[in-house]
């Protein structure tokens, strides 16, 4: 038996972690066919089937589980050994992969990452914007950014960006002139509302709050969209009311293209947090980013 390539062994671990060839290929920056060929090559060299493949799933065989259990910490040690060479450089190098919500990617991160990359020219930052909650480590990311209620308890989390945010309700002057201004969230049952659908398929309720009382509304209306840009544009065109992150509406409110409504009931919440696993040997690019956020990467308070 010839010794297998280290890259093929890494490919096996990636597929086992994601249980999906396409996701593992994306994580490694290769095509799914190339990854599949790497697994076939590895199995041929070892002479043992390592993965059970069906049209719907990929699972390790008993032999595959045993090999993966031994490989995972070994590959981690190799990565850590290579990363330790960063201590001999003037500044760290490498790639930092982050999974973040769309609102964070579009409205919070740009000034932070621009300053960070200027301070660390040897680091490549790869950001995936998604509102779907995933296991960031299994998907090949170094860290993620989420809001408090979506962060696993075994993660370390630090604030990044504004300490608080809020949802704002608004509508076009033409819509309010034709349909009236809602005085209470319950009035929304008589209004057209522009709703948001997450990539998971979930359409959230609208939640308002006043004096500690939470008011949930199940809105109805002519449009359900998956992007805030489309929702805001529809509201500006007079299609109905929109209720979303204040950052998405700031420009339209400032220009009076939209008018804020129900302001006493807007819901505020804690801003986003960068989270990452607690481990002894943190990759140098992640350590540099964490240190940067702790010292200078926070946005000013509102």
N, C-alpha and C positions, 0 to 999 in steps of 0.2 A: 504493500500500500504506500503510495506516495504521500508526502505530507501535504495537507490541504493548505490553501492560501489563507492568510489572516483575514483578507477582505471577504472571502466566502464564509468564514466562521462568523464574522460580524453581520453578514447578510442573514444568516440563520437566526441570530438573536433578534435582529430587527423584525423579521417576519413573525417570530414567536411572540414578540411584545405586542405587535399591532393586530395579529391574527388576520392579516390582510396584505396581499402582495402589493396592491396599488398604494396603500397607505405607507407601507414600508419602503417602497420605491421612492415615493415623494420625500420621505424622511431622509433617505440617503442620496437624493439627487440623481437617481438613475431611472431607467425605464423599467416597467414591470417585467417585460420580457428578459431584460438583462439580469434582473434579480432572480427570476425563475430559472434561468440558465445557471446562475451561481449555485442555487440549491441543488439542481440536478448534478452539477459537477462535483459538489461536495459529497452528495450521497454516493456517486459513482466511485469516488476515491476512498471513501470509508467502507463502502460495500454494505451499507445499512440504510433502510428507509428512515428518514428523520421527521418527515411531516406527512400527515394525512390531508389530502386535498379533496375538496368537493366544490361544486359550483357556488356554494354559499359560505363555506368556512374553511379555515386552515388551522389545524391543531397538531401539536407535536405528538409523535409516537412515544412509547415508553423509552426507547433508546434516545429519541430526540430530547425528551424532558431531562434525562440524565446528563446528556451532553450540554444542554443549555444551562442547567444548574451549575455546572462546573465552569462553563465558559463565561457567564455573565460577570462574576467578580474578577476573573482573570483579565477580561477585556477592559473592565473598569480600571484595573491597576495599570494596564498598558497606557490607557488614555491619561491617567493621572501622572504617570512617569513622563510622558511627552509634555504634558502641560506644565510640569514642574520646571521645565527649561525656561519658562517665561520669567522666572526669578532672576535669570542672568541677562535679561534684556532691559533696556531703559524703560520700555513700556510694553505691556502685554500684547500678544497677538493671538489671533484665532477667530472663530466664528461664535457668535452668541445668538441662539434661536429663542424667540419669544412668541407666545401665543396670547393675543390680547383681544378685548372686545372692539367692535368697530368704532364706537364712540371714543375710546381711548386712542386708537390708531389715528383717527382723523382729527380730533380736536384737542388732545392732551399731550400726546407723545412728541409731535414734530419739534417744538422748541427744545425739549429735553434731549432728544436723541441727536439733534444737530450739534448741540453743545458737547455732548458726550463723545461723539465721533471726532469732533475737532480736537478734543483733548486726548483721544486714543486712536491715532491714525492707523495703527496696526490691527485694529479689530474690525471685523465685518459683522454687521448687525442684520439678522434676517427676521423679519416680523410677519407673522401670519395673523390677519384680522378675521376673527370669527366669533359669533355670539353663541356658538354651540359649546356646552361645557364638556371638556374631554379630560382624560388623564394625560397631562402634558408630558410627563416623563416617558410614559409608554409610547407616546406619539413622537418622541425624539426631540422634544424641546428642553431647553435648559431651565426655563422658568416661565411663569405666566403672569398675567395681570387680570384680576377679577375683583368683584365687589365682595364684601365680607361674607354674605350668606352663601357664596359659592366656593369658598376656600376650604380645603380639607384641613382638619385640625392638626395633622402631623407635619404641616408645612410652616416655615418661617414666613411671616408677612410684614412688609413695611409700607408706609404710605408713599404714594407717588402721585403727583398732580395735586389738584385742589382738595382740601380736607373735607369739604362738603359739596354736594351737587343737589340739584332738584329737577323735578319734572315741571314743565310749564304748559298750560293749556292756552290755545290761541285760535283765532279764526280771522278770515279776511273781513274788512269793513263791509264789503258788499254782502257777505253771508249774514253778518250780524244785523245789517239793515233789513234784510229780507225775512229773517227768522227769529230775531230777537236775541238778547244777551242772557245766557243762563245765569241765574243768581245762586244756584246750589247744584252740587254734582248730580242730585236726583233729577234735575231738569234735563240732563243729557239724554234721557230716554226719549225725549221729543225732538232730538237733534240728530243730524247726520254726523257721524264720527268716522274719522279716517284711522283705520286700525293697522297694527303691525303684526306680522307673522315671522317668528324666528325660524331659522333653518331646520329646527327640530319639528316644525309644524305647529308649535304652541302659539296661540293668540292670547296675550295676557289681558286680564281685567285692567281697568283703570282704577288706581288707588289714590284717594285723596285723604287728607288728614287735617283736623283742626281740634285744638284743645285736647290732644291725646286720643281723639276718636278717629278711627280709620273708617273711611267710607269707600266701599267697593262698588264699582259700576261695571256692568257688562254692556259695552257700547255696541251700537249697530250703525251701519252706514254703507255707502255705495262702493267703498274702496278698501281693500286689504293689500298691503304692500310689504316687501321685505327690505326696503331701503328707506332710510330717513329722508334722503334727498327727494324721492318721489312723493313721500307723504307731505313734506313741507310745500313742495311745488303745488300739489293738489289743493292744499289749504289756501295758499296764496291765490289760486284760481277760483276760490269760492266754493269748493266742493263740500266742505264741512269743517268740523273742528279737529285739531290735532293736539295730542298730548304726548310730549316727548322730552328728551334732555334739553335743558335751557340752551346749551351750547349750539344745538342744531337750529334753534329759532332766533338766536341773538341778532343776526343780520336782518332778518325779516321784521323783527320787532323794532329795531333801530330805525329802519326805513319806513315804518308804518304800513308795510305791506301786510302785516298781521297785527292784530290787536290782542293783548293778553286778556284772558277772562278767568274767573274763579280763583284769583290770586290768594284769597285767604285760605284756600284749601290745598294749595300746592304741596306736594310731598317732598321733603328734604331727606337726604340720606348721606351716609359716610362715603367719601370719595374712594377711588380705586386703590388697590394695594398690589405691590409686586410680591409674588410668593415663589418660594423655591424650597427644595428639600434640605433638611438639616444633614449635612455630611461633612466629614473631616476634611476632605480635600476638594474644595470648591474650584471649578475651572476658573482660570485666571480672567477670561473675559467677563464671566458672571461676577466674580469678586470685584472687578473694576467698576462694573455697572452698579452694583449694590453700594459700594463706597461712594460713587458719584451721586447717587440718589440721596444717600444719607446726608451728604454735605451740601450739595448744590442743585439737585435735580428736582426739587419740589416746586410746583407752581405757587405763586402767591395766593393768599387767602382772598376770598371774595369780600 
